[in-house]
Amino acid sequence: MTQMIDTESVANYIRETARAVILPRFRALGQGDVREKKPGDPVTIADTEAEQELTRRLKTVIPGANVLGEESVAEDASRLDWLSAEAPCWIIDPIDGTSNFVRGNVGFAVIVALARQGQVEAGWIYNPLADVMISAVKGQGAWSAGKRLAVNRDVPPEKLTGAAYGRTKSGVRAGRALNDSGRIRGTHNQGCSGLEYMSIAQGLAQFSLHSRSLPWDHAAGMLIVHEAGGFGSFLDGGTYDARILDHAVLAASTSQAWQTVRDVVTAA
């Protein structure tokens, strides 16, 4: 561990930023408040202002730590080198689920992680609309509102539910392959990776599959699922590493659930 982290202070920074910057903009975005980083990839004034505020606050927690935000990387991709540096690195997704946010739909979260050289040491995911925070420190469990969380390990394979994003090697959507397989109950994508990880840790879902491993989307969630007793890695079986951006990543409540999902999508 880089050093002892006051997890509740970080959680409060996240809550306060969401209340001050993000929620007032929800369903109140004005003309010019939304642009596209690239086609189909929106960013709002709430994203940029929340990232700036979280960056300012997190710099006070660990002197000398780098702060890597999704929007700052869009401006300067060389900042990704901080993930491999000796100094610890905060990783921020100011609004995960921006497309939902832009449309005025529920289904977005704030994600913060702390990593050193690819190894995630702490993570926070916050659902501002529901005012639910989940946090985890490596080796200390996943927690929400003073309660230690545990995945649901009692769901048989044919009853598995979860999320699946991306396509199989044959071009079939992963969710369709899983739904058509008859081996699970079904998939439901919330359009927000943070909420998918929260659902696993809360025992409400059993898996979450994503075609890319961008750290602001997955670093905190992979740690939280692990600390809640779940299982997660790259789809090829490799150990999760926040420095690797382009591998499919799969988290699940159990190794059996993980294997069931992997078997279906790799065979499709």
Steps between C-alpha positions, in 0.01 A plus 500: 500500500633842403403638840199499728213665316206665672240334280213702644672830424541395137138383495391840631699678229318289241156561653558874536625533143201310366256716696668826406592439137329193352145480636413866430576433132292182476210564261610864493776503237495810288601572145877459474522285814555180298763420240644185345859392560445272201182385326269334751719592800341799676649713776314764697592805701412292807765242405776756463409705808460191720835364386669833573348516848586140586852550369547803724371317807682171445834675462471592868457138614837357392773756430683416180233270358396543139133550412384341175155599377318363199449845354861609559619191312279599207702822485843341556536122466859512630352532849428127481871456580412594859345154536849350477682761708636432848272762652146394590231602253142605559268398216177695446190446291303813589178374338493136398195461280519842335265392220229429758575832669470692173165335420369572848481129581586349836813286493823684567769490768818665621801268515832558677784252545851512644765289330874456493670348195178336387402354836177643639521581871167673563180580316176696534183490290220744571145502365399866553129461426461220754765646735671159525876475545706181487868507591774245542861489610707201392481230764236681708172408329238699310272725703187711462331702775697314767403157369750254359383379161504146363422369155214253455675166467183289504372567147515193272640552149161489330378786724795735440424860406738781418633735236688436177648769275680458169509223245641151472774419251234397248337842524196394701412728788617338822166561666313331218736202508438459872124546472475251212720241669236376742771469764412811701181688588590812304682829467402857575741786427465815707730702277734568793783267597512643852141398567566153358780447752286637780226251412740206530635619835145553628398148398254623237687371193762234435721622216617796296686462169662790316694503174755762612684545829532878527616559858252775591218256416634187670780551755273576796235248401736210459642562848154544654373171352811318622470646848131398509610140441463491122731412216635711219773503237556564135285274281812314388564406864776753557518686831335840488746787462382861481777584251348275232231688308387276216418157644154363561434487874256277690393519863266250660363389835677163483764328290225269370291795383810655343577177315142459377496848346846459353413163345196645324659815360823334388308221324260739323 
